[in-house]
Amino acid sequence: MEVERSTSPRQLQMARWALLFGNFVIGCGVMVVGGTLNDLIASLKISVTQGGHLIAVAAVMMGVGAPLMAAAIGGMDRRRLLALTMLWYALGHALCAWAPDYDWLWPLRAVTVLSAAVFTPQAAATMGFMSTPAHRGRAITFVFMGWAVASVAGMPLTAWVGERLGWRVAMGAIAVASVISAAWVWKGLPKGIRPPAMSLRAWRKIFQSPLLLAVVVVTLFQSAGQYALLAYAAPYYKTDFGASPEEISLMFGFFGGFALLGNLVLNRVIDRTGPAQAVTTTLGLIVLSLLLWPLAPTLPWLAVVTLPWALSGFATNSGQQARLGGLSPRLAPALMSLNTSAIYLGHAVGASAGAWVLAHPEPGRTGYHNLHWVGVVLVGAAWAISAWAARQQVKADAAGLNPAD
């Protein structure tokens, strides 16, 4: 790869930080509806279930859009592509902030989040393309850490802004941040980064590989399991625990802070332990938190129970990106897109499953207390598939086989 030889350490560092910030803004934008859900449903006079559908529609668009957009952009210069993507994100969030009602908001939201379908996988693929094989896992998890930072700062801040200033102000703030990100990407990335366009033959190799598909399915299941709760966290805290806006922000901040810590730890150890082992471990920790969920009678105890999940939730996504990038670097652009698609489709499945649970509560209960069982089943399935895929990878490595062969 000529890019590896021609990219200086300084250029690589600038690109890493530009893409990390871009993922931070993308993460804030994706999570803004969940963070501001209380104000949004009150302002637009819609139900919590309709708010969940707004999340699900956007997730479907991102999930379907990621592989389609990856096929469409081909060998386009990544500096131009990623900068334009962030400008689209800015325009979309500005229009969403002015949407007069729900009927206007959901299609605007659906079109806006196509930016997330492009930016996150292509940022990871770009970073992997620019990095040497020995440092590829760490480089990819570094730029994906922007999502963890979004959960630390962006999610609590948008939740607080939504409760105190309104969801429209939160949307407008993301529009401004997206413009800043576009400028940073343009300045930080070198010209001429063009990963090879994916041929139909390459796509067929992916879909013919049980190992590669299994790893993508792990992402789908764990994302769905986590989002069945995360999509409704704000109204959950308010309804079942009587949380104030500040307490809701504090809970998001607590979760996000440990999510960032988990990513930092993963970033340091992933090239030594291997992504497969790291992901299987983090999935086990998420399941542990969800099993302990009923033991939390108060908000502080719930924070304690969520600690293993917080440390592992975003680290799992980062590890999955690195896992796929290491399994087949030459198929990385398509694999990253499929993985991102699985994340967002998982959001849709999780939000829809959560909405169904909330719409069918037990007599005298709100339904929120049953959401964690959805997570246990889905994340537990992801853990089992991940463990199987890890064993298959060991066998393939011992036999000297490429997963794409």
N, C-alpha and C positions, 0 to 999 in steps of 0.2 A: 504494500500500500504506500503510494508516494506521499500521501498526506501525513503519515506517521513520520517520515524522514524530513519533510519540509516544515512541519509545525514546531516552532520553538517552545521551550518550557513556559516562557512568558505568555505566548499566544494561547497555549493550552490552559494555563491558569485563568486567563481572562475569559476564555470560552466557558470554562467550568462554572465560574461565578455568574456569568450572564445567563446560562441555561438554568442554574439553580434558582435564580431570581424569577426567571420565566415560569418555572414549575411552581414557585411560591404563589405567583399571581394566578396561574391556572387553578391551583388548589383552592385558593380563596374564592375564586369565581364559581367553581363547582360546588363548594360547600356553603355558599352564601344563602341559598334557599333554606337549607337545614338550619343554619344558624339564626336566620331571621323569621323562621316559620311562624312563631307566635304573632308577630306584628303583621306578617303577610296575610295570614288567614283572617285576622281581625280587620285589616284595612280593606281587603278585597271581598270580605263577607263570604268566605268559602269555608268548607269543612277541613278538618285535619286530613281526612282521606283525600280530598281534592289537592291539598298541598303535597301529599305523598305522590299523587299522580303527576304533579308538575315535576317532581324529582325523577320519577320513573320515565316520563317522556324524554327528558333531557338525557337521561342515562342511555336509553335506547338509541337516540340519535348519535351519541358518542360511540356506543358499542358497535353499531352498524357502520358508522362513518370511518372509524379508524382503519380497517383493512381496505375499504373502498378508496379512501383518500391516499393511502400508501401506494395503491396500484396506480392511481391517477397522477401523482406528482413525479413518479419515475426518478430520473436523475437530476431534478431541479436543484440549483444551488441552494444549500441549506441556510445560508445567511439570509438570503432574500426571502425564502419560504417562511422561516421562523419569525422574521421581523413582520412580514405581512400578516401572518397568523395572529400575532399579538395586536396589530392594528384592527383586525376584524373583531377580536375579542373586545377591544375598547369601544368600537362602534356599537356592537351588540348590547353591551351592558349599559351604555348611555341610552339606547332606545328602550331597553327594558325598564330603566328607571322612570321613563316617561309613559309607560304603558297605562292606559286609563282603566283597564279592568283585566280580569282573568283571561277572557277570550282573546285579548291582544297579547297578554304576557306569555302564554304558553308557546305559541308559534315563534315569537321573538326569541324566547329562551332556547327553544329547540335549535334554531339556526345559529345562535350565538355560540353554543357549546361545541359546534363542529371544530372550533379552534382547538379545544382540548383534545379532540380526536386526532388532530395533527401534531400539536406541539409536543406533548409528553412522549409518545413513542419515537418521534423523529429526533427529539433532543437526546434521548438515550442512545439511539442508533448512531447519531452524529458523534457523540462522545466516545462510543465504542469504536467507531471508525477511526477517530483521531488518536486513540490510545494504543499503547503497546499491549500485546497479549498478557504480559505479566501483571499489568495494572488495570486491565479492562474492567474487572468486577468492581474495584474500588471507584473507578471513574464514573461508572454508570450509577452506582448507589449514591455517589456524591451529588449528582445533578438531580436525582430523584428525591434527595433529602429536602428539596424545596417544598414538597408536599407535607413533610413532617413539620417544617417551619410554619407552613400555613396553618396547621392544626394548633401550633403553639400560639402564634400571634394573630393570624387571620381569622380563624374560627371564633375564638373568644371575643375579638374586637368587633367582628360583624354581628355576633350575637348581642353584644352590648349596644352597638349602634342601632341595630334593629329594634331593640326594646326601648331605647331612649330617644332616637332621632328618626327611626323608621327605615324600612327595608329599601326604600328608594335612595336614600343617602348612601347606604351600603353599596348598592349597585353602582352609583355614580363614582364612589371612591375606587372601585375595582376598574372602572373605565379609565380613570386617571393613571392608576398603577400600570395598566396595560400599555399605555402610551410610553411610559418610562421604560418598561421592559422592552418594547420594540426598539427604542433608541439604543438600549444597552446591548441587545443582541446584534444590532447592526454594527456597533462599534467593537464588540468583543469577539465576534467570530471572524476568522479569516475568509477570504474569498475562495471560491472554487471547491468547496466541499460537496462532492457529488457521489454519494454511495451508489454502487451499480444498481440500475433499475431491476426490479424483480420480474423474471420471466414467468410464464405460465408453468414451465417445467419446474421452477423453484417452488412455486406455490403447491404444485402437486406433490413434491417431495415432503413438504411440511405435513400435508394432510394424509400422506401415506406412512408417516412415522408415528407409531403408537406412543413412543416416549415423548416426543415434542407435543403431541396433542394432549397427553396426560398432564404435562406441566401446565399447559394453558387452561385445562379444566380445573386444576388446583386453584388457579387465580379466580376463575368464575365462582367456584363454590365458596372460597373464603371471603371474597368480596360480598357475595350475597348474604352470607351469614353475619358479617360485621354490620352491613348496612341495614339489616332488618331492625337493628337497634339504633344505630347512629342517625338514621334519617329522621327519627322521631325523638331524639334525645331532649331537645329543648322543651317541647310540650310534655314529655315524660317527667322531666325534673319539676316542671311547674305544676302539673296536675297531681302526680302521686306524692311529691315531696314538698309542695308549696314553696318552691325555690323562687327567690327574687331574681331580677335581671342580673344583679351582681353575682349572685350565687351560681346562676346558669353560666355566666362567663367564666367564673372561677373553675367550675367543673370542666368546661371545655379547655381552659388553660392548663389545668392539672393533667388531663389526658394528653394534651398536645405536648406539654413539657417532657413527659416521660416517653412519648412517641419519638420526640427528637433525640432524647438520650439513647433510646433503643436503636435508632438509625446510626448514631455516632458510634456506638459499640459495634454494630454490624459492619459499618464501613471499615473499621480497624481489623476485624477478624475474618471477614468473608473470604479473602484470598488465601487464608490459611486453613480454615475449616471446610471450605467449599460451600457454594450456595445451596446445594441440595440439603445438606445436613442443617444449615442455618435455618432454612425455611421450615423444615419438618419440626425443628425445635420451637420456633416461634408459633407455629400453628397449635402445638400442644399447649403452650402457655395461654393462648386465646381460649381454647376449650376449657381450660382450668378456671379462668375467670367466669365464663358463662355458666359453668356448673355450680360455682359458688354464689351466683347472683341472688338466689332467694334468701341468702343469709344476711343480706344488707337491709336493716330496717330503717336506717337514716341515711341522709346524703353523705355525711363523712364516712360512714361504713361502706357505702357504695363506692366511694373514691378508692378506698383500700382494696375492695374486691376487684375493681377494674385495673389495678396496677399491673398485673401480668399481661393483660390485654393491651394496655397502653404502651408498654415496652415493646410489644410484638406487632401491633397492628400495621403500622406503616413500614416497619422493618420487613414484614412479610412481602409487601409489594416491591420494595427495593430489591430484596433477595431474589424474587421471581424474575425481575428484569435482568439481573446479573446472571441468573441461572440459565435463562434462554440465550443471552448473549454469549455465554461460554460454551453451551452445547453446540451451537452452529453459528460462528461469527459471520459467515458469508450470507446466511439467511436472516441475520439480525434485524434489518429494517422491517421485513414482513413479520417476523416473530414478535418484535416489539409492538407492532400495530395490532396483531392478534391478541397479545397479552393486555394491551390497553383496552381493546374491545371487550375482553373478558372482564376486566375491572368494572367498566361502565355498565355492561349488561348485567353483571352481578349487582350493581347498584339498583338497576331496574327490578331485578328479581327480588332482591331484599326489600326494597321499598314497597313493592306490590304485595309480597308476602306479609310484611308488617301491616300494611293497610287492611288486608283481609282479617288478620288477627284482631286489629282494633275495631273492625266493623262487626265482629262476632264475639263480644265480651261475655264472660260468665255473668250470671245475674248478680247485680250489686257490685260489680268490679269494672274497672276501666278498660281492661284488656292489655295495658302496658306490661303488667307483671308476667305475661306469657311470651313476650317477644324474645326473651333469651333462649327459650327452647327451640325456636327457629334457628337461632345462631348455633346452638349446640349441634343440631343435626347437620347443618350445612358445613360448618367449619370442621366438624368431626369427619365428614366425608372427604373434605379437602386434605385433612391430615393423613387419612388412610391412603388416598391416591398418591400423595406426595411421598410417603414411605415406599410405596410400590415403585414409583418412578425412580427414586433414589437407588433401589436395588437393581433395577434394570440398567441404570446408568453405569453402576459398578461393573455389571456383567459386560456391557458394551465396551467399556474402557479396557477391561481385561482381555477382551477378544480383539481389541484394536479396531472396533467398528465405529463409524460415524453415525450419529443418530439420524441424519438425513439420508443415509444409504439404505 
